[in-house]
Amino acid sequence: MEENAMFKDNLIALRKRAGLSQEQLANTLGICKSVSKYELGTAAPDLARLAELKDFFHVTYDELLGESSQHVSKSTNITNGLITIQSVVNGSIVQMSGFKVANTSGFGHKKA
């Protein structure tokens, strides 16, 4: 049951991140009231539906079924020359090192 709790929390977060209501997502995927049942934890999708949800949100099965995205920091962290960035689109996390922080004021503006 814990796995279903993670799925329903992740589905809610992904749907909201996409700016969709339950009804909009259900209509887009052609699954009527199933989205509501998935989010309540009273029903679970079959493998074909999981694949469809994974592809729709552009996430992996781990991201869809795994640890709730609520436990992952959504902020950008810079520590000791290491930056951690989480995508607001699909929640993926990237760490980069060996960079310099620069002043970007005026970036993209032509000087007169």
Backbone torsions as a table, in degrees:
resi	resn	phi	psi	omega
1	MET	NA	-31.5	177.4
2	GLU	-58.4	-39.6	179.7
3	GLU	-62.4	-41.2	178.9
4	ASN	-64.9	-36.2	178.4
5	ALA	-63.2	-41.1	177.8
6	MET	-64.6	-43.6	-179.9
7	PHE	-60.7	-48.8	-176.2
8	LYS	-64.3	-39.0	177.5
9	ASP	-64.6	-42.0	179.1
10	ASN	-66.5	-40.0	178.9
11	LEU	-62.8	-43.8	178.1
12	ILE	-59.9	-47.1	-178.5
13	ALA	-63.5	-43.8	179.9
14	LEU	-65.0	-42.0	179.9
15	ARG	-63.5	-46.0	179.9
16	LYS	-65.7	-39.4	178.2
17	ARG	-61.2	-33.6	178.3
18	ALA	-80.1	-6.3	178.5
19	GLY	73.6	30.6	-177.3
20	LEU	-112.2	145.3	170.4
21	SER	-81.3	168.4	176.0
22	GLN	-58.7	-42.9	-178.2
23	GLU	-64.0	-42.0	179.3
24	GLN	-63.1	-44.2	178.6
25	LEU	-64.0	-44.5	179.9
26	ALA	-60.4	-44.5	179.5
27	ASN	-65.9	-40.2	179.5
28	THR	-61.6	-41.3	-177.9
29	LEU	-91.6	-7.6	-179.6
30	GLY	67.3	41.8	-176.4
31	ILE	-122.6	23.5	174.9
32	CYS	44.5	-119.6	-174.2
33	LYS	-91.2	6.6	-176.8
34	SER	-62.0	-36.6	-178.7
35	VAL	-58.5	-45.2	178.4
36	SER	-60.0	-43.8	179.7
37	LYS	-66.1	-39.5	177.6
38	TYR	-62.4	-44.1	-177.0
39	GLU	-71.6	-26.8	175.7
40	LEU	-81.5	-17.0	-178.7
41	GLY	83.1	14.3	-179.9
42	THR	-91.2	-9.4	176.7
43	ALA	-146.6	155.8	178.0
44	ALA	-127.8	141.5	-179.4
45	PRO	-73.0	152.1	173.7
46	ASP	-78.7	177.1	-176.0
47	LEU	-61.6	-37.8	179.6
48	ALA	-64.8	-40.8	179.6
49	ARG	-69.9	-38.1	176.0
50	LEU	-59.4	-42.5	178.8
51	ALA	-62.7	-40.5	179.0
52	GLU	-64.6	-43.1	178.1
53	LEU	-65.3	-42.5	178.8
54	LYS	-58.7	-47.4	-179.4
55	ASP	-67.9	-39.7	-179.2
56	PHE	-61.2	-44.0	-177.4
57	PHE	-89.7	-2.6	-179.6
58	HIS	56.3	50.1	178.0
59	VAL	-127.7	170.0	175.9
60	THR	-88.2	168.2	174.5
61	TYR	-61.2	-38.9	178.7
62	ASP	-59.3	-42.5	179.9
63	GLU	-68.9	-33.3	-180.0
64	LEU	-76.1	-40.9	-174.2
65	LEU	-104.0	-20.2	-172.0
66	GLY	-80.2	-158.1	-175.5
67	GLU	-50.0	134.5	-177.5
68	SER	-55.8	135.5	179.3
69	SER	-65.8	-12.5	177.7
70	GLN	-67.5	-20.5	-178.3
71	HIS	-88.5	-1.3	-177.8
72	VAL	-105.8	132.0	179.2
73	SER	-63.0	134.3	178.6
74	LYS	-96.1	1.0	-179.0
75	SER	-91.8	166.0	174.7
76	THR	-91.5	127.8	-179.0
77	ASN	-114.6	133.3	175.9
78	ILE	-120.9	117.7	-179.2
79	THR	-140.8	126.5	174.9
80	ASN	46.7	46.9	177.9
81	GLY	74.1	11.4	178.7
82	LEU	-117.4	129.1	179.0
83	ILE	-115.6	137.0	177.1
84	THR	-116.5	124.7	-177.9
85	ILE	-125.7	132.2	175.5
86	GLN	-109.2	129.2	179.3
87	SER	-67.4	133.5	175.2
88	VAL	-81.9	-11.5	179.8
89	VAL	-81.5	-53.3	-176.5
90	ASN	-125.8	4.2	176.2
91	GLY	78.8	1.1	-179.6
92	SER	-66.5	150.7	-176.2
93	ILE	-116.8	134.1	179.1
94	VAL	-126.5	137.0	173.8
95	GLN	-115.1	135.8	-179.5
96	MET	-130.1	147.4	177.0
97	SER	-132.8	171.0	176.8
98	GLY	72.2	40.0	179.5
99	PHE	-121.9	166.0	175.6
100	LYS	-121.6	138.6	176.3
101	VAL	-83.9	125.8	-177.6
102	ALA	-118.4	154.9	173.9
103	ASN	-75.7	120.1	-176.5
104	THR	-106.9	12.2	178.6
105	SER	-63.3	133.3	-178.3
106	GLY	83.7	-0.1	179.7
107	PHE	-62.3	130.8	178.2
108	GLY	87.8	-2.7	178.6
109	HIS	-105.7	135.3	178.4
110	LYS	-77.8	138.6	176.4
111	LYS	-82.6	139.4	-179.0
112	ALA	-79.4	NA	NA
